[in-house]
């Protein structure tokens, strides 16, 4: 049963109304001037995918490409009725990387080559995002984790190292809670776990706004570049770490049909996630957990003394190592990739043989 304080985090009508008014005004006044044309890196690397077309899905499947002289390949898999796009490369024990919002598998592109030298790296686009298909519903952690688990099983792996960032952290936690013997070690980054926010913490405005039915889609559609760029400019410690080319890559996917809706649906699932998390919390995770939080996020007032991901995971797991990442904001894998790589190698340990 959620307390009144926990419920208030996800049901806040007056605050939501204020957010609605402010965003309506801002988007109306300045949206047209900032909605500029862009060229997508995805257009350069791969054919654009209309996921209602089986033929175009097949065009994407199996295409190889290189990042820093390391070969990866695109693949499509049908999982529980959903088409999941994923990137795979490297050799060794499997590491599954789950991205956040408003991003895609590409958020891991800097850390993937180093990891692939010792691990089999699997980076899916979460359901509804990137080049994965876009169901209308089913974006709660338990449902999405079941899809990712099925994908891992179809690829022939039994136990994995699991890494999540932002909404990918919710999926990773749900996966680990539902299949605790199949996650060797868990890494989570940058999320206030639904239902486990620090006492007294006000909800962030975009979490409330995104949960509002239909209105976010109506206001942001056609202005995706302006809206999403705000997050990439205001959540990092060093905004230059995410280039305009990177932003173009993300915007190209979230501006595709159904992209905005799917992204917002992850936020609309937060109240359901909170209930699921309360049930999962009855049994604490026993595998080692590494929780990483950014030390400085401008949009949240600057210095972060206790990252909410560390706070939440210390409630949900028995063996938690929490690190506040210096010189990083929200987008840790892109802002501090070397730090992330070093921490993952240290936490996972070297491996050379895939665990199937």
C-alpha positions in Angstrom: 0.0 0.0 0.0 1.4 3.4 -1.0 1.6 6.2 1.5 0.0 9.5 0.8 3.5 11.0 0.3 4.3 8.3 -2.3 1.0 8.8 -4.1 1.6 12.5 -4.2 4.7 12.1 -6.3 2.6 10.6 -9.1 -0.7 12.3 -8.7 -0.3 16.1 -8.4 -3.1 17.9 -10.2 -2.3 21.5 -9.3 1.3 21.1 -10.1 0.4 19.4 -13.3 -1.9 22.3 -14.3 0.8 24.8 -13.7 3.2 22.7 -15.8 0.6 22.5 -18.6 0.1 26.3 -18.7 3.9 27.1 -18.6 4.7 24.5 -21.3 1.8 25.6 -23.5 3.0 29.2 -23.4 6.7 28.3 -24.0 6.1 26.0 -26.9 3.6 28.3 -28.6 5.9 31.3 -28.3 9.3 29.9 -29.2 8.7 26.5 -30.8 8.6 27.5 -34.4 11.9 29.3 -34.3 13.7 26.3 -32.8 12.2 23.5 -34.8 15.0 23.3 -37.3 15.7 20.7 -40.0 18.3 18.0 -39.1 20.1 15.1 -40.6 19.9 11.9 -38.7 23.0 9.7 -38.0 20.6 6.8 -38.3 19.9 7.8 -41.9 23.6 7.5 -42.6 24.1 4.2 -40.8 21.0 2.3 -41.7 17.8 2.3 -43.7 14.9 4.1 -42.0 12.5 1.5 -40.7 8.7 1.6 -41.0 7.8 -1.1 -38.5 4.5 -1.8 -40.2 6.5 -3.2 -43.2 8.1 -6.6 -42.8 10.3 -6.0 -45.9 11.8 -2.9 -44.4 12.4 -4.7 -41.1 14.4 -7.3 -43.0 16.5 -4.6 -44.6 17.7 -3.6 -41.1 18.4 -7.1 -39.9 22.0 -8.2 -40.0 23.6 -4.9 -41.1 27.1 -4.6 -39.6 28.9 -1.4 -38.7 31.9 -0.4 -36.7 32.5 1.9 -33.7 36.1 2.5 -33.0 37.1 -0.5 -35.2 34.9 -2.9 -33.3 32.1 -4.6 -35.3 28.5 -4.6 -34.2 25.4 -5.6 -36.1 21.7 -4.6 -36.2 19.1 -7.3 -35.7 15.3 -7.5 -35.3 13.6 -10.1 -33.2 9.9 -10.9 -32.6 9.4 -11.0 -28.8 6.1 -11.6 -27.2 4.4 -10.1 -30.3 6.7 -7.0 -30.3 9.4 -6.3 -32.8 12.6 -5.5 -30.9 15.6 -3.9 -32.6 18.9 -4.7 -30.9 22.6 -4.2 -31.5 25.0 -7.0 -30.7 28.8 -7.4 -30.8 31.9 -8.6 -29.0 32.6 -11.9 -27.2 32.4 -13.2 -23.7 29.7 -13.2 -21.0 26.6 -11.2 -22.0 26.1 -7.6 -20.8 22.7 -6.1 -21.6 22.5 -2.3 -21.8 19.1 -0.7 -21.3 18.8 3.0 -22.4 16.7 5.8 -21.0 14.4 8.6 -22.3 14.7 10.5 -24.6 17.3 8.2 -26.0 17.9 4.9 -27.9 20.5 2.1 -27.9 22.8 4.8 -29.3 23.3 6.3 -25.8 25.7 3.5 -25.1 27.8 3.9 -28.3 30.8 5.4 -26.6 31.1 2.6 -24.0 30.2 -0.3 -26.2 33.5 -0.8 -28.0 35.6 -1.2 -24.8 33.0 -3.5 -23.3 32.9 -5.7 -26.5 36.6 -6.6 -26.0 35.6 -8.8 -23.0 31.9 -9.2 -23.2 29.1 -9.9 -25.6 27.3 -6.5 -25.7 23.6 -6.5 -26.3 21.9 -3.1 -26.6 18.2 -3.2 -27.5 15.9 -0.4 -28.3 13.2 -0.6 -25.6 9.7 -1.4 -26.8 8.2 1.6 -28.5 11.5 3.4 -28.8 14.2 3.6 -31.5 13.6 1.1 -34.2 11.5 -1.2 -32.1 7.8 -1.5 -32.8 5.4 0.8 -30.9 2.5 -0.9 -29.1 -0.1 1.4 -27.7 0.2 0.0 -24.2 2.4 -2.2 -22.1 5.1 0.1 -20.9 5.2 -0.7 -17.2 8.5 -2.2 -15.9 7.2 -5.7 -15.4 5.8 -6.0 -19.0 8.9 -4.5 -20.6 11.2 -6.6 -18.5 9.4 -9.7 -19.6 10.1 -8.7 -23.2 13.8 -8.1 -22.6 14.1 -11.4 -20.7 12.5 -13.2 -23.5 14.9 -11.6 -26.0 17.9 -12.7 -23.9 16.5 -16.2 -23.7 15.9 -16.3 -27.5 19.6 -15.2 -28.0 20.6 -18.3 -26.0 21.8 -16.7 -22.7 20.8 -17.8 -19.2 22.6 -15.4 -16.9 23.7 -11.9 -17.7 25.2 -8.7 -16.4 22.5 -6.1 -16.6 22.8 -2.3 -16.9 20.1 0.3 -16.9 20.0 4.1 -17.3 16.9 6.3 -16.6 13.7 4.4 -17.5 16.0 1.5 -18.5 16.8 1.3 -14.7 13.2 0.6 -14.0 13.2 -2.2 -16.5 16.5 -3.5 -15.2 15.2 -3.6 -11.6 12.0 -5.3 -12.7 14.0 -7.9 -14.6 16.3 -8.5 -11.6 13.4 -8.8 -9.2 11.5 -11.2 -11.4 14.6 -13.3 -12.3 17.1 -12.9 -9.5 19.1 -16.0 -10.2 19.6 -14.9 -13.8 21.2 -11.6 -13.1 24.8 -12.0 -11.9 25.3 -8.3 -11.2 23.1 -5.3 -11.7 24.1 -1.7 -12.5 21.6 1.1 -12.3 21.9 4.8 -13.1 19.9 8.0 -12.7 16.3 7.3 -11.8 14.1 8.0 -8.9 12.6 4.5 -8.4 8.8 4.8 -8.6 7.5 4.4 -5.1 10.9 5.0 -3.5 11.6 8.7 -3.7 13.5 10.4 -0.9 11.0 11.9 1.7 9.9 15.3 0.8 11.3 15.4 -2.7 9.0 17.2 -5.2 8.3 15.5 -8.5 10.2 16.8 -11.5 8.0 18.9 -13.8 8.5 16.7 -16.9 7.5 13.5 -15.1 4.2 15.1 -14.2 3.7 16.7 -17.6 4.5 13.4 -19.5 1.9 11.5 -17.4 -0.9 13.8 -18.6 -2.9 11.9 -21.2 -2.7 13.2 -24.8 -1.6 16.8 -24.0 2.2 16.2 -24.3 1.8 14.7 -27.7 -0.4 17.5 -28.9 2.0 20.2 -27.7 5.3 18.6 -28.6 4.5 17.1 -32.0 6.3 19.0 -34.7 8.5 20.7 -32.1 10.5 17.6 -31.0 13.9 19.3 -31.7 13.2 22.2 -29.4 11.6 20.1 -26.7 14.1 17.3 -26.5 17.1 19.6 -26.9 16.1 21.2 -23.6 16.9 18.0 -21.8 20.2 17.5 -23.5 21.2 21.1 -22.7 19.9 21.3 -19.1 20.4 17.8 -17.6 24.2 17.3 -18.3 27.0 18.7 -16.3 28.8 19.3 -19.6 26.2 19.7 -22.4 29.0 19.6 -25.0 29.3 15.8 -24.3 26.1 15.3 -26.3 26.7 16.7 -29.7 24.1 18.1 -32.1 24.7 15.0 -34.2 23.7 12.9 -31.2 20.6 15.0 -30.6 19.6 14.6 -34.2 19.9 10.9 -33.9 17.5 10.8 -30.9 15.1 13.4 -32.4 14.8 11.4 -35.6 13.3 8.5 -33.7 11.1 10.4 -31.2 9.6 12.4 -34.1 8.7 9.3 -36.0 5.1 8.1 -35.9 4.3 6.9 -32.4 7.7 7.8 -31.0 6.5 10.6 -28.7 3.5 8.6 -27.4 5.6 5.6 -26.6 8.1 7.7 -24.7 5.4 9.4 -22.6 3.8 6.0 -21.9 6.8 5.0 -19.9 6.1 7.9 -17.6 2.4 7.2 -17.5 3.3 3.7 -16.2 5.0 5.1 -13.2 2.0 4.7 -10.8 1.8 1.1 -11.9 5.5 0.7 -11.6 5.3 2.1 -8.0 2.8 -0.7 -7.1 4.9 -3.4 -8.7 8.0 -2.1 -7.0 6.3 -2.2 -3.6 5.5 -5.8 -4.2 9.0 -6.6 -5.5 10.5 -4.8 -2.5 9.2 -7.5 -0.1 12.2 -9.6 -1.2 15.4 -7.6 -1.4 17.7 -8.2 -4.3 20.7 -10.4 -3.3 23.0 -9.9 -6.3 25.6 -7.2 -6.1 24.3 -3.8 -7.2 26.2 -0.8 -8.4 24.2 2.5 -8.3 25.5 5.5 -10.2 24.1 9.0 -9.8 25.2 12.3 -11.4 26.9 14.8 -9.0 25.7 18.0 -10.7 22.4 18.4 -12.7 21.7 22.1 -13.6 17.9 21.5 -14.1 17.7 20.1 -10.6 19.5 23.0 -9.0 23.1 21.9 -9.4 24.9 19.8 -6.7 23.3 16.5 -5.9 24.2 15.4 -2.4 22.3 12.1 -2.4 21.3 10.7 -5.8 17.9 9.3 -5.6 19.0 6.1 -7.3 21.4 5.3 -4.5 18.7 6.1 -1.9 16.2 3.8 -3.6 18.4 0.9 -4.3 19.7 0.8 -0.7 16.1 0.0 0.3 15.5 -2.5 -2.5 18.8 -4.5 -2.4 21.1 -6.0 0.2 24.5 -5.4 -1.4 24.7 -2.0 -2.9 27.7 0.1 -3.8 26.6 3.7 -4.5 28.8 6.2 -6.3 28.1 9.9 -7.0 29.8 10.4 -10.4 32.0 13.5 -10.4 31.7 16.0 -13.2 28.6 14.3 -14.5 24.9 15.2 -14.8 22.1 12.9 -15.8 23.6 11.3 -19.0 26.4 9.5 -17.3 27.3 7.0 -20.1 27.9 9.9 -22.5 29.3 12.5 -20.1 31.7 10.2 -18.3 32.2 7.1 -20.6 35.7 6.3 -19.3 34.5 6.4 -15.7 31.6 4.1 -16.6 33.8 1.7 -18.5 36.3 1.5 -15.7 33.6 1.0 -13.1 31.9 -1.8 -15.2 35.1 -3.7 -15.7 36.0 -3.4 -12.0 32.5 -4.4 -10.9 32.0 -7.2 -13.4 35.5 -8.5 -13.6 37.1 -9.8 -16.8 35.4 -12.6 -18.6 36.2 -14.4 -21.9 33.5 -17.1 -22.3 29.9 -16.5 -23.1 27.5 -17.9 -20.5 24.9 -19.9 -22.4 
